Amino acid sequence: MKYKYHCQYEAESIANSIMPVPAEYPLANGLPDDFIMHFTQLCAIMKNMYLNMVKQPETYGLVLTDYALQPAGSQSKEAGLIRKSRNSVNRLPDTLFRLSQSGNVHNHKLLVSLPVFKESIKQAEGNGVSPVSKYELILSRLVDFGFAISNFSGKPFAKTVDSFTIEYPDSPQLIDTLKAYCDCWHKIRQSQSELKDRSNLSYKGKPILQYYSHLRYDFRFTADQDKIPMQEWIKYELQSQGCPKENIDFHVAFYEFSLQYANVKYDGNYFYKSKRIAQVWKNGFSLKLRNMNDYFNEIATMPESIRKCFAKSNCRRICGFQGGTEEYCKYRLHWTYEGTPYEGCAFSCFNFDDMDKILVPHYWRLLELEYKLSK
């Protein structure tokens, strides 16, 4: 669709990222046997709410920044307005999380302490949850989608109200499921917040959705992490991003090839010892290379789709990152390929988009030469 506001694009992106829940998967300890059935229903409701948010963003209290607005730079006023608009989409999951954490479930009803809830929505949780204003707009939308909220008339709760209940009359156990999911999500997010290395987020060895700091209704938060093979985990993650099957097959093959190297670890990206050596995304990946001049004789024997990445410069010279100037930047790379000098940025220099599985050994050969990887 054509968007009027940036928040509409973000809401639709989240809706599209909610994956179908598998008919079976290993559940985390403590979840009931029928959890998957009810969680499937909850995900469908939330996806419809995000799609409704695209159509009626003002009814959710979102920041309505014109989609046509283009930022003049990452720190510009325009960029700030765009971020606020996109981030405001999280008013829905932030409110649901606060409701869950402010009460307990009894007889399929969430009994919420209003003083605790009101205090909670004023605070930032420090794990991806922001303060919420005009909570009554979110509660009103929940009512529109089948939830029943006691003592609520579409306006802020009266001062005489001490507590209220939330239920879902058409499927009462949906409330138990919502509470259980929020608790699972919170447990994993808390474990991540305690990590010293914030660039390498994982839980029980599995990469956990670096971009999913808010509730996105992903069944993996409710799974027994130890029972999901990493190959399946990679497939799930890429499916949630709308990745084509052939690209998913490439990333799985790339991971399986990495297993033969000592001291190489995968946690969403690839690390050799403590150094990140490769970053991946759905339509490509980048390799962190610096010493290409030492092994260009071997690069020259590789396929054209690999060689061409070394025959272009990408340094802007004026980004100013950490004091860099047009004359000097400590992150600027220099190399000479086939007699021509090039320069690039160490953060985004060698990006590859040819994801034919037959090339996997060539890509890992580049990393072998750069980092002296041993098998």
JOPE-V532891 format. One record per pair of residues at least 6 apart in sequence whose C-alpha atoms are under 7 Angstrom apart, sorted by the first residue. I is the first residue (numbers start at 1). J is the second residue. Records with the same first field share a line. If there is no record, write none. Layout:
I: J + J
This chain:
3: 9 + 67
4: 66 + 67
5: 64 + 65 + 66 + 67
6: 65 + 66 + 67 + 82 + 85 + 86
7: 64 + 85 + 86 + 89
8: 54 + 57
10: 86
11: 50 + 51 + 53 + 54 + 89
12: 50 + 51 + 54
15: 47 + 50 + 51
17: 240 + 241
18: 47 + 216 + 217 + 218 + 240
19: 218 + 240
21: 40 + 219
25: 223
26: 223 + 224 + 227
27: 222 + 223 + 224
28: 222 + 223 + 224
35: 177
38: 174 + 177
39: 177
42: 174
43: 217
53: 60
59: 137
60: 137 + 138
61: 137
62: 85 + 88 + 89
63: 84 + 85 + 88
64: 85
65: 81 + 82 + 85
69: 78
70: 78
71: 78 + 79
72: 78
73: 79
90: 214
91: 132
92: 138
93: 214 + 215
94: 129 + 130
95: 132 + 135
97: 182
98: 117 + 120 + 121
99: 112 + 117
100: 179 + 182
102: 112 + 113 + 116 + 117
103: 110 + 111 + 112 + 113
104: 110 + 111 + 112
105: 111 + 176
108: 167 + 172 + 173 + 175 + 176
109: 165 + 166 + 167 + 175
110: 165 + 166 + 167 + 175
111: 163 + 164 + 165 + 166
112: 163 + 164 + 165
113: 162 + 163 + 164
114: 162 + 163 + 164
115: 162
121: 131 + 132
122: 131 + 132
123: 130 + 131
124: 130 + 131
127: 189 + 190 + 193
128: 213 + 214
129: 214
136: 154 + 155 + 156
140: 154
146: 168
147: 166 + 167 + 168
148: 166 + 167 + 168
149: 164 + 165 + 166 + 167
150: 164 + 165 + 166
151: 164
167: 175
168: 174 + 175
181: 222
184: 221 + 222
185: 221
188: 203
192: 201 + 202
200: 267
201: 207 + 208 + 210
202: 208 + 267
204: 225
205: 267
206: 267
207: 267 + 268
231: 252
234: 252
235: 248
238: 248 + 282
241: 282
243: 282
247: 282 + 283 + 355
250: 355 + 356 + 357
253: 357
254: 360
258: 264
260: 375
261: 373 + 374 + 375
262: 374 + 375
263: 272 + 273
264: 270 + 271 + 272 + 273
265: 271 + 272
269: 278 + 279 + 280
270: 276 + 277 + 278 + 279
271: 277
277: 287 + 288
278: 286 + 287 + 288
279: 285 + 286 + 287
280: 286
283: 353
284: 352 + 353
285: 351 + 352 + 353
286: 350 + 351 + 352
287: 350 + 351
288: 350
289: 370
290: 333
291: 370
292: 335
293: 335 + 336
299: 307
300: 307
305: 354
309: 350
310: 337
311: 337
312: 342
313: 342 + 343 + 344
314: 343 + 344 + 345 + 349
315: 343 + 344 + 345
317: 325 + 326
318: 325 + 326
331: 345 + 346
332: 343 + 344 + 345 + 346
333: 343 + 344 + 345 + 346
334: 342 + 343 + 344
335: 341 + 342 + 343
336: 342
